[in-house]
Amino acid sequence: MEYDVLIIGAGPAGLTAAFEASSAGARTGLLDENEHPGGQLPKQIHKFFGSKRHMAGMRGYEIAGKLASKAFEAGVSFLPKSRVFNITNHSSYKEVAYIYNNKVKVIRTKQLIIATGARENPLAVPGWTLPGVVTIGALQTMMNIYQVLPGNRFIIVGSGNAGLVVAHQILLAGGQIAAVVEAQNQPGGFAVHAAKIARLGAPVLTNHIVTSIKGSQKVQGVTIAHLNSQNNTFTMDADIVALAVGFHPAYELAQIAGVKSIFNNHFMPCHNQNMETSIEGIYCAGDSACVEEASIAMEEGRIAGAASAAKLGCLNKTEAHVKIAQAHQYLNKLRGYNKLNGAASSEQAAIESKTLTAAVAGSKALIRCSEKIPCNPCVSSCPAKAISMKPDITGLPQVDLAKCNGCKTCIAACPGQAIIAIDARDANSCKITIPYERYPVPKPGETWYGTDIHGNKICKVQILKTASRMSFDKTILVTFNTAREFALKIYDITT
Amino acid sequence: MRISNHQIMPVKSSKLVKIQVDGKEIEAYEGEPILAALWASEILVCRETEKLKEKRGGFCGIGRCGDCRMIVNGHRDVYTCSTPVENGMIIKTQKET
């Protein structure tokens, strides 16, 4: 017997599970096929949504580092570059076979947690096998870890958060987005992510599908069809097509072990409230249990880690019960949002004009976040406690304009880059401060253009100052001057 | 294309080396996946399918799909997306022999 608890997969679920099991006193091992822990987090260069408990506001690669060092400090032994290929279930232990350094190795564990993540869905349209058609994950890996882009002009198929976030990162890296193509009548991901690319001029074509990908040796373009009208197909040039059409649980190891599965859009392993599968002592957590997101993966990992430690007697049963019940409360909050149930555009317009009026007295924060998504770094970052959210994390943020002292801390804290500050003390002009993460960075004294919600240039702006602080974590706050009439029409700036 | 100026990502610091792809010398960073070096030099085609002779290139980027297989230092079926670059590697588009 080598381990009390063995976890396969060192992503957010696996790292959290390993921390929980090890800090309860279980001898804990963590296997991963990669050299470094973190799963898909190291390639995420954007600030994460959620709450402080899940390290929201930090960039994905920083969250990976934090989770890993917490687990290692708790005594977890990490087995990198180990690819598991078999699991056998015995009455008092599980046997896990893996390949390390071209050699087969076998270890035994009393409890096993499978946290192997998800796999990307392909999209079988004519031409999808052409070189230049890549998964969104492949593109993100190569772009954000190895800093290469396979081409210049990109078409993204699918506008879930993965498609929108990577589209934005392509723009940050200097690539062009020809279009993000979405079959539904609105972007699938969060509105703030869609807004970030829209205001840089990248179109999201809703109600459209890619019907074929063209090219002989490699991608040259795509044919796109409008879903609600006949004879409305057109072609668009591109050198890379990135598929962002969803994920499904990568739980083959659970299948090999004999775990029962169910079908709910995809096949996934059956599990109970403790994340224990149909086989006693085998747990699943994170995307391999059901594809959701990183905060949920962490909570599921916490449940599996605590439940497996409790079963071994390492963790007191009452303590485990409290931990698991608390994690379920968080899971309910994280899952219980309805992004469509947000603010109407008329309410937002009223908030904007009220903010402009209040800004005559000094700088005020304006939040352009109209969806009830589970995210609150704006609330927790505000030193004046001027931002609130009711009833909880899935409420809409509200700024108490009397309390807001214009400190601008929330602008850099917002993972959706959805907060600006307006200062209207001058009678004719307005000072606006926006978050900025692109290249080149504007310099004070330069003249740039203000752009509207669709990325169109609408007026000239004078750059007044740029601010960067450690706590802003590479987000720069750019303040510029503009005529009062454009104050609420500017969403971003461009050269 | 290499990403040169970026506000968030740190600047790359590993050593520049040379590798050969179908007889042509290209620059690569030691330790990066071979596929990253190919993409940086705008090389997208990795192999040709055995029966229909269709071109294939990197797809999943994490060692799953196998479409990025090439001949590396004489070995067939090397997953270029998950094999690190070493100085002087000889890489060839994989075709049916």
HADDOCK unambig.tbl for C-alpha pairs under 7 A between the chains (distance, minus, plus):
assign (segid A and resid 129 and name CA) (segid B and resid 56 and name CA) 6.46 0.50 0.50
assign (segid A and resid 130 and name CA) (segid B and resid 55 and name CA) 6.47 0.50 0.50
assign (segid A and resid 130 and name CA) (segid B and resid 56 and name CA) 5.87 0.50 0.50
assign (segid A and resid 131 and name CA) (segid B and resid 44 and name CA) 5.72 0.50 0.50
assign (segid A and resid 131 and name CA) (segid B and resid 45 and name CA) 5.75 0.50 0.50
assign (segid A and resid 131 and name CA) (segid B and resid 55 and name CA) 6.57 0.50 0.50
assign (segid A and resid 131 and name CA) (segid B and resid 56 and name CA) 5.04 0.50 0.50
assign (segid A and resid 131 and name CA) (segid B and resid 57 and name CA) 4.34 0.50 0.50
assign (segid A and resid 131 and name CA) (segid B and resid 58 and name CA) 6.92 0.50 0.50
assign (segid A and resid 132 and name CA) (segid B and resid 44 and name CA) 6.40 0.50 0.50
assign (segid A and resid 132 and name CA) (segid B and resid 57 and name CA) 6.86 0.50 0.50
assign (segid A and resid 133 and name CA) (segid B and resid 59 and name CA) 6.56 0.50 0.50
assign (segid A and resid 134 and name CA) (segid B and resid 58 and name CA) 6.80 0.50 0.50
assign (segid A and resid 134 and name CA) (segid B and resid 59 and name CA) 4.35 0.50 0.50
assign (segid A and resid 134 and name CA) (segid B and resid 60 and name CA) 6.41 0.50 0.50
assign (segid A and resid 135 and name CA) (segid B and resid 59 and name CA) 5.88 0.50 0.50
assign (segid A and resid 135 and name CA) (segid B and resid 60 and name CA) 5.50 0.50 0.50
assign (segid A and resid 137 and name CA) (segid B and resid 60 and name CA) 6.97 0.50 0.50
assign (segid A and resid 138 and name CA) (segid B and resid 59 and name CA) 6.62 0.50 0.50
assign (segid A and resid 138 and name CA) (segid B and resid 60 and name CA) 5.09 0.50 0.50
assign (segid A and resid 138 and name CA) (segid B and resid 61 and name CA) 4.24 0.50 0.50
assign (segid A and resid 138 and name CA) (segid B and resid 62 and name CA) 6.88 0.50 0.50
assign (segid A and resid 142 and name CA) (segid B and resid 36 and name CA) 6.19 0.50 0.50
assign (segid A and resid 146 and name CA) (segid B and resid 32 and name CA) 6.70 0.50 0.50
assign (segid A and resid 146 and name CA) (segid B and resid 36 and name CA) 6.57 0.50 0.50
assign (segid A and resid 147 and name CA) (segid B and resid 2 and name CA) 6.07 0.50 0.50
assign (segid A and resid 147 and name CA) (segid B and resid 3 and name CA) 5.36 0.50 0.50
assign (segid A and resid 148 and name CA) (segid B and resid 1 and name CA) 5.59 0.50 0.50
assign (segid A and resid 148 and name CA) (segid B and resid 2 and name CA) 4.54 0.50 0.50
assign (segid A and resid 148 and name CA) (segid B and resid 3 and name CA) 5.60 0.50 0.50
assign (segid A and resid 148 and name CA) (segid B and resid 36 and name CA) 6.30 0.50 0.50
assign (segid A and resid 148 and name CA) (segid B and resid 39 and name CA) 6.63 0.50 0.50
assign (segid A and resid 148 and name CA) (segid B and resid 40 and name CA) 5.56 0.50 0.50
assign (segid A and resid 149 and name CA) (segid B and resid 1 and name CA) 5.23 0.50 0.50
assign (segid A and resid 149 and name CA) (segid B and resid 2 and name CA) 6.41 0.50 0.50
assign (segid A and resid 149 and name CA) (segid B and resid 3 and name CA) 6.97 0.50 0.50
assign (segid A and resid 149 and name CA) (segid B and resid 39 and name CA) 6.58 0.50 0.50
assign (segid A and resid 149 and name CA) (segid B and resid 40 and name CA) 6.70 0.50 0.50
assign (segid A and resid 150 and name CA) (segid B and resid 1 and name CA) 6.26 0.50 0.50
assign (segid A and resid 150 and name CA) (segid B and resid 39 and name CA) 4.70 0.50 0.50
assign (segid A and resid 150 and name CA) (segid B and resid 40 and name CA) 6.61 0.50 0.50
assign (segid A and resid 150 and name CA) (segid B and resid 42 and name CA) 6.21 0.50 0.50
assign (segid A and resid 151 and name CA) (segid B and resid 1 and name CA) 6.65 0.50 0.50
assign (segid A and resid 151 and name CA) (segid B and resid 42 and name CA) 6.97 0.50 0.50
assign (segid A and resid 173 and name CA) (segid B and resid 3 and name CA) 6.07 0.50 0.50
assign (segid A and resid 173 and name CA) (segid B and resid 6 and name CA) 6.26 0.50 0.50
assign (segid A and resid 217 and name CA) (segid B and resid 55 and name CA) 6.24 0.50 0.50
assign (segid A and resid 437 and name CA) (segid B and resid 7 and name CA) 5.78 0.50 0.50
assign (segid A and resid 437 and name CA) (segid B and resid 8 and name CA) 6.98 0.50 0.50
assign (segid A and resid 438 and name CA) (segid B and resid 6 and name CA) 6.96 0.50 0.50
assign (segid A and resid 438 and name CA) (segid B and resid 7 and name CA) 5.68 0.50 0.50
assign (segid A and resid 439 and name CA) (segid B and resid 5 and name CA) 6.53 0.50 0.50
assign (segid A and resid 439 and name CA) (segid B and resid 6 and name CA) 6.02 0.50 0.50
assign (segid A and resid 439 and name CA) (segid B and resid 7 and name CA) 5.93 0.50 0.50
assign (segid A and resid 474 and name CA) (segid B and resid 8 and name CA) 6.00 0.50 0.50
